[in-house]
Amino acid sequence: MPQFLAVGLFEYDSTRAEWRGDAACAAMLERDVERLARGIPLAELLAELRSGNEAPAGLLPAPGDCWEARRLGRDGQVRYLQFQRREGGGVLLDVTAQRRHVAELRQGEAFKRSVMVCSVDCIKLIDLEGRLEYMNPGGLVVMEIDDFLPFQGRLWAELWPEAQRHEVFASIEAARQGGTGRFTGLAPTAKGTRRWWDVVVTPILDDDGNPLQFLSISRDVTETVQAREVLDELNRNLEDRIEVRSQELVALEEELRQAQKMEAIGQLTGGIAHDFNNLLTGIVGSLDLMRRRVQQGRIQELERYLDTATRSAENAAALTQRLLAFARRQVLEPRPVDAGQLVQGMHELLRHSLGRKIRKEVQLEQDLWLLHCDPHQLENAILNLAINARDAMPEGGSLSIRVENVQGPLSVGLSGETLEGDFVRIQVCDTGTGMDADTLKRACEPFFTTKPSGRGTGLGLSMIYGFVRQSGGQVEIHSVLGEGTCIGLYLPRLLAEPIVTIAPHATEGSVLPEVSGDCALIVEEEREVRVIISEALAELGYTPLAVSDSATAVALIASGSLRIDLLVTSLGLSGLDGRQLAEQARATTPGLPVLYLSGQADPAMLPELAEEGVELIGKPFGLEELARCVRRLRPGV
């Protein structure tokens, strides 16, 4: 209900006991204007008015008096109405705003009084000359004052020691200028008890903004100060013990570091032993067969076993080369490289490696500096990072590759190493599962992997780290569990002007073989296994096409130059594993027969085996068993 500023006029007809009012009265009383002008029974009006005093006759109080009543409006708000007598009738006023203002003032004053009375701080009113005018009950208690009268009118500064009075005067002056004065000091109570006080002084201003008085609040902080002093003393006493403890911790840290080294060496040697045992099996087995054939006089077969043993030895050398990459002692072939051109040249390879579920975005800064590094190793590093990112997004996601120039000093790496100079940063970021802190610390350890058995060697990131460090750069990894990972390769800028800039291409120099008849694509990392399968499939009438990695297989499938009738792939491939490779191949050639090879896969973990045209054969296997699997896949061939 709005506040009405107009004056309502009314009159009372005592003979008829009717009360009449004008339009202003009708608005304040929420009545029909015409009906109120004609007159309504006084009893009807009194029924909706409430007052602590009896209503005067006709609502006309004695001259000079007034009668107030409350009325509940239609909006649920209480209105305060005042009735006054005038010559020939009466005046009706809405005094709701005034009554509410008075109530608020009373409430505010009551609140202030309760704060003054209940507070345990020493609250004082001080005049403009710095003399005490008032002190609250809590202040009298904490200051140990039994009677305030002897203190009233005294200079507040006199309660402080001489050495602290300048801070008292300074705080009053700050309040006089409209600010806030504050200090902490030591002063005695009225009975001589020394206490620490945290003091605040603020001005009480008049309507023109000039100070009328000063309000000072002093809080007893003696216990806090004493506790701080005790703590400082403890800290001083602890310095010697901390020094001793620090030396003990240094020794323990060295022991822990040594234990971690031994754990890393144990993991490294365990991984090496596993891989070398596989290779030694080929060598020892070939030598054993050679001894038997010599004893049997079948020396014409020795060359085949010699070739197998030699290939196993070459694979052992390749494994040694991968370990040298981690140790930063591999032989690199650095040359001027345009990282932007290199990434652009990998477009098709990345597209086929990532699959359709991954959205790829490439951002290349303009005028990129040239690098001086081994381009093939850099391409392998980027591909490896992209494949790791894809594996971290099994349900799909986004992969971004950003190449840009950056200038030192830069604090990068897990150790926060500072790099000086100019670098090209290649960042590969994904929206995958991310890594927790423990995994992040071990990400570059050799043979450490979070992938299921057979899905990764654990040498990918360690080889990338070794290559980048050997090239004079650094690797930076940021990862948040459940949000994704971003890996940055910092490679130094080539300052000398190159004669020729070369960027590799994944399919450079590749020549597709002549294929006649049905074609079987064999994807297996172990050369000896590839040779055996190739010969067995050739006897079955297939033209075998054997490759050692999934990236090459993807390029062949995507080229469209070959009709592939059978895919034989190992499950535990680096990069794209066998299942993912088969998925891409079947997307290109629906219904393509697939034969999986594995030395440790559990058939229960391969739901694809329930599909038509999919078989699994475990290593080691015989040639007859291989032939039976192929015939089941393609019974009419």
N, C-alpha and C positions, 0 to 999 in steps of 0.2 A: 504493500500500500504506500503510495507516494506521500511525501511530507507536504502539507498545504500551508502556504504562506499567507493566504487570504484570511480575513477575519469573518467569521460566521456570526450572523445576527439572528436572534431568536426572541420569541415572546411566549408568555404563558397565559392562557384563558382559564382563570380559576373557576369561573362559573360552569364551564363545560369540562374542566380538567383535561384540556387539550394543550399540546405543546406544538408550536409552529416554528419552522426555521427556513432560512433562505437556501439558495443553491450551494453555498460554501458549507453550510451545516449538513446538507444532504450528502455532499461528497465525503465529509469527515465521518459521518455516521453510516455511510453506505446505504442511503435510503433513496426511494424514488422522490425526485424533486417536487413533482406536482402534489403527490400525496402529503409530503412533509409540509408543503406550503398551505394545504387545506387544514392540516392539523392531525396529530396522532395522539392516542391516549398516553398520558404521562407514564402510566404503569408499564406500557409496552416498551418505552424507551429505557426505563429504569431496570427492566429485566436483563438487559445486556450490558449494564455498567456495573463495575466493581470498585468499591472504595473503602478505605479504612474509616472514613467518617460518614455520618448519616447525611443523606442528601437533603439539601434545603428545599423548601416548598417551591415547586415549579422550576427547580434547578437554578433559582435566583438567590445567591448568597447575600448576606448583608452588605451594604455599601462599603467598599474598601477591602472586602474579603474575596476569597475565591474558593471554589470547590473543585477538587481533582478526582478523576475516576479513570479506571482502566477499561479498555474495550478490546476483545479479541476479534481481529479483522478476518475477512474471508480468506486471506492469504496465510492465516495461521499466526500472524505477527501481532504482538500486543502493542496497542497505541495508548498514549497518555493524553487525555483531554482535560482542558481547564475551562470552567464556567465562571463568568464574572457578571455582576449586575451593572446596567447602565440605565440612563433615563429612558423610560418607555419600554424596557425589555432587558435583554442580556447579550453577552458576547461569548462565543465559543472559539477556543484556540487549541491547536494541536501542538503540545509541548513535548512530544516523544523524543526529539533529537536532544533537547536540553536535559531531559531526565537521564537519557542514556549517557550523555557526556558527564553528568555529575556522578553517575554510578561508576563509570570508568575511572574518573579521578579518585573516587573513594577507594576503588579496588587497587589502583596503582599505589596510593598512599599506604594502604594496608599492607601491600606486598613489600614496599620499601621498609615499613616498620618491622615486618616479620624478618626481613633479611638482616636488618640492623640488630634485632634482638637475638636471633638464632645463630648468627655467624660466630665462629670461634676466632676469626681474625680480628685484629684491632682496627676498627673503622673510626675515623676521626673527621670532624669538620673543622677547618682551619680558616681564619679570616685572612683578608688580603695582607695583613701585616705579619702573618705567620703565627698567630696566637691560637691556642686550642679553644674551641667553642663547645665541642661535644665529643663524647667517646661512648661507643656502644657497650652493652653489658659484657659481651664476650671479650672486648678489648680490655675492660677493667680487670677481668679475671686473668687474662694472659699477661697483663702488665703488673699484676699483683697490686692494684690500687683499690683500697677500701672505700675511699671517699674522693669523688672527682672534684669537689669544690676547690681544694687548694691548688689543683692543676688548671682549672678553668681560667683563661686569660694569660697563662704563661706561654712564652715562646716555645714552640715545638722543638726548636733546635737545642734548647737547654737540656732536653732529655737525652741528648746524644753526647758522647765524648768529644773533646775538642778536635781530635784528629778527623772526625767524621762530619763535622758540622758543615764543611764546604759542600758535601754531597747533599745535605738537607736543603741548603739555600739554592743549590743548582736545580734540584728537582722542583722546588716551588717556582723558580723563575721559568723553568720549562713549561709548567702548567699555566703560568701567567701569560705566556706567549701563545696559549691555545693548544700546546702539545701535551705530552705525557712524560713526567719525570719518573725515573726508576733507578734504584740502586740496592745493593745488598751490604748490610753493615752489622757490626757487633755493638750492642748497647745494653745497659743494665735495666732491669725492671725497677719499680718503686722500692722493692725490698733488696735490691742489689744483685739479683740473679742475672748473670751474663747470658744473653741469648742472641742468636743470629736472626736478623729480620730481612725478609725480602719486601721492599717498600715500593708502592706505586702511588703517584700523585697526579690527579686529573682536575681540571677546572669545572666548576658549576657556573654556567653562563646565563645571562639575562636574555631578554628578547632581542637585544641588539648585538648579542655575541660577546659581550664584555663579561669578564669573570666577576662573580658575586662572592664566591667562596672557593675553597679547595677541598676536595675529598681525598683523603689519604687512607690507604689500606696497607697494613703491615702484617705479614704472615710470619709466624714463627717457623724457621727452617733450621733450627739448631740440630735436630736429629739428622737431617739430610747432610748438613755441613760436616758434622762429626763423623758420619758414616763415610763421607768422601775422604776425610782426612785419614781414617783408619784404612780405607782401601788404598790410598796413596802410599801409606806406610807399608802395607802388605806388598804392593807392587815393587817398592824399593827393595824390600827384603827378598822378594821373589826373583830379582834379577840374577843373583848368583845361582839360585836353583834352576832358573830357566836356562842359563848358560850350560850348566851341567846336563840338564835334560836334553838340550839341543844337540849336544855332542853325542848323547846316547841315541837320539833319533837319527842323527846322520849315520851312525854306525848301523842301526837297524835298517835304514833306507838302503845302505850299500848292500847289506845282506839280502834284502828283498830284491834289489836290482839284479844281484847275482843269481838268486833263485829264478827270477823271471827270465834271465838269459838262458839258464839251464833248461827251463820249460820250453822256451822258443827253440833251443837247439834240439831238445828231445822231439818236439813236433816236426821240426825240419827234417831231422834224420829219419824219423818214422815215415814221413811222406816219401823221402828219397828212397828208403829201403823198400817201400811198397812198390814204387814204380820200377826200381832197378831189379827187384826180384822177378817182375814180369818179363823184363828184357833178358835177364840172365836165364830164365826158363827157355827162351828161344835159342839162346847161344848154347847152353849146356845140352839141351835136347838135340840140337843139330849135331854137336860134336859126338854125342852118344850114338846117334844114328850113323854118323860117318864111321865110327869105330866098328859098329856091327856090320855095315856094308863092306868094309875092308876085310873083316873076318870071313864074310860070305863070298868075297871075291867079286862083289858087284860095284867095282870102282867107277863105272860109268855114271852112277847116280850121285857121286860125291859133289859135283859142281852145284847141284840144286841145294844141298844142305849147306854148302859154303856160302851160297847167296843168302840163305835165310839167316845164318849166323852173322854175316856181314851187315845185313840190314838191321838186325837187333843191335849190333854194336853202333851203327849210325844213329839209331833212335836214342841210344844211351848218350851219345854225344850231343844230340839235340836237347835232351833233358838237361845235360850239363850247361848248355848254352842258355836255357831258360833260368837256371839257377844263377848263372853269371849276370843275367839281366837284373835280377833282384840285388845281387851284390855290386851292381854298377861296374862290372868289369867285362861286359860283352863288347864285341867289336862292332862299332857303329859306322855307318857310311853317311856322315852329315853332308848336306848340300843346301843351297838356298831354297826355301820353301815358302810359297804364298799360302798361308793357312786357309784363307777364304776360298781360293780356287780348289784346294784339297778337299774341303768340306763339301763344296758344290759338286765336285767330281764323285763324291760318295752317295749322291742322292738315290740312285737306283738300288745300290747295295743296302743302304739304310732302309729304304722303303720295303724291300723284300724281307729284310731281317726283322723289322719291327712288327710287321703284320698290320691288319686293318684296324685292330682295336686301339692302336696307339696313334694319337695326333702329334705330328712332328712339326716343329717350328724352328726355322733357322734365321738368326739375326747376325748379319755381318756389318761391322763398322766400315765406313768409308776410309780409303787410304790406309789400309792395314800395313804395318811394317812386315818385312820379310823375316823369316826365322832361319837359323842355321842348325838343322837337326836331320836325323834320318827320316825321310818322308814315309818309308814303309812302316817303320816302327810307330810313327805318329798316327798313321791311318789305322794300324792295328789297335792302338790305344783308344782312339775315338770309337771304333767299332765295338771294342770290348766294353767300354763304358755304356754305349747305347744298348748292347745286349743285356748287360747287368740291369740297366734301368727298365728294360722291357720285362725281365724276369720279376722285377719288384712290382709290376703292375699287371698281375694275372687277369684282372677284370677290365683292363684297359686304363687309359689315362693320357697324360700329355708329356711329351718330351721336347725340351728346347735345347738348342745348341747355339751358344752366343760366342762370337769371336770379336775381341776388341783390344785396342792398345791401352796399356796401363803404365804408369810411371811410378818409380819408387820415391821415397822409401815405403815398402809395403810389409806389413806384419801378417804372414801367411803360414799355413801348416799347423799341425797339431802342437808343435813346439813353439809357435809364435815367432819363427825365424824372420828377421828383417831382411828384405831384399832391396838392394840398391840398383838403380839403373832403369832401363826401358825393357818392358816385357810385352808379349802378346798372350792374353789370357783366353783360353778355350774352356768354356763352361758347358757342362752337360748336366741338365737338371730334369728331374722327374717328379711326378706326383704320386709316387708309390708308397710302399709300406714304411720306408725310412729305417733308421737304425737307432738302437738305444746307445747309451754312453759306453757300455762295455764293448759292444760290437764295434762301435766307431773307433775305439782305441786299438782294436786288433785288425782293422780292415785291411791294412797293408802287410800283415804277416803272411809269409809263404805257407801254402797249404791250408790256410784258415778259410773256411767257407760256411755259410749258413744254408746253402742249398742242400736238398736231399742227396743221399748217396748216389753217385753216378751222374749227378747233374752239374758238377763243377769240380775243377782241380784245386782251387784255392790259390792259383798262381797268377790270376788275371791282374788284380790291383797291385800285387807285389811287383810284377814285371813292369807295369805302367810307372810305378813309383821309381823303380830302378832306372828305367829309360829316361824319365824326366830329370832325375837328380844327376845322372851321368851327362845329360845335355846342359847342365848348369841352371836348371830351373827348380821348381818346387810344386808340390801337390797340396791342394787345400780341399778339405771335405767338410761340408755342413749338412747335417741331417737332423730331422725331427721325426720321432717315431709316430707313425700314422699320418704324416703330412708329405714326406718326400725327402729326396737327397739331391744335393748340388755339389758336383765335383769340378774343381777348377785346375787346369794345367797351366802353370806359368812358365813360359819358355822365353829365353833371352832374345832380344832383337838382334838381327844381323846388321852391324854397323857398316861393314865394307860393302862396296857396290858389286853385285854379282855379275858374272859374265852371262850366264844362262840360268834361268829359273825353271826348275823341273818339279812338277807335281805328279805323283803316281796315279795310276788308274787301276781300279780293281781288276779289270779284264784285259789290261794291256798285254799284248803279245799272245793272248790265248787263242788256240786254234782248235776248233771242234773236230773230233775224229770223224772219219767216214763210217757211217752206220748202215748196215744192211740187215734186214730181218727185224725180229723183235729186239728192242733195246732194254737192258736192265741197268738202272743207275744204282751203283754201289757206293755208299757213304760210310767210310770206316777209317778211323785215325791210325790204326795199326796196319802197316803196309803188308806184313805177312798174311794177315787175315784177308786183306783186299785181294791179294794174289790168289789165295786158295779159293775164295768165293768166285773170283773171275774165271778161273779155270773150270770150276765145277759148273757154272752157268753156261760157259762156252760149250761144254759137253752136252748140255741140255738144249742147245740150239739158239741161245741168246747171244747177242753182241753185247759184251759187258763194257760199261763205262764207269770206271772207278775213280772216285775223288776222295780227298782226305779230310774235308771240312764242309760244314753246312753252308758257309758263305758261298763257296764255289758251286755247290749243288743248287742253291737258290738262284744264282746267276744263270746257270744252265737251264733251269726250269723256266725262268722268266724270259729267257731269250726267244723261246718259241721255235728255235731252229731244230729241235729234236722232238721226236715222238717217243715218250718214255712209256714202256709197257709194264714195267715192274720196278718197284723201289725197294731196295734192300739197305737198311740203315741201322747203325748202332744207336742204342737209346742214349748212351752217355757221351754225346758229342759236346765239345766246347762251343760256346755261342748258342745258336739254335740247337736244342736237343732233338733227338730223333722224332719224338712225338710232334713237336712244333714244326719240324721240317715236313713231316708227312701231312700235317694239316694244311700247310701252304701248297704242297704238291697236289693234294686232292682238291684244293680250291681251284687250281688251274686245270687239272684233269680229274673230273668227278669219277669216283669208282676205281681209281688207280689201285691195283693190288700192292700191299705193303707187307714186308717181312722185317720184323724187328729183331735185332741181335742184342743180347745182353748176357753179362756174366753174373748179374746179381738182382735183376728185376723180379719182383713178385707179380705173377699174373693177376692176382687179386687187385693190384694197384693199377691195372690197365683195363679200364672199362671198354676201350676200343676193341678189345679182342672179341667182344660179343658182336661186333659189326661184321658184315660180309666183306671178304677180301682183306682181312687182317690176320697175320699169324705172328707168333713169337717163338724164337728158337734160342735156347740157352747155350752159352759158351762153357766149355768146349763142345763142339758138335762134330758128328761124322758127316761125310759127304753124302751118304745114303739118306741120312735124316734131313739134310738140307734139300736134297732132291725131292723127298716126299712133301716137304712144306711148300716148295715151289709148285709142285703138281696140284696140291690142294688149292693153291691160290689161282692157278690157271689150268684147270683140268683139261681143257680142250686143246692145249698147245703141246 
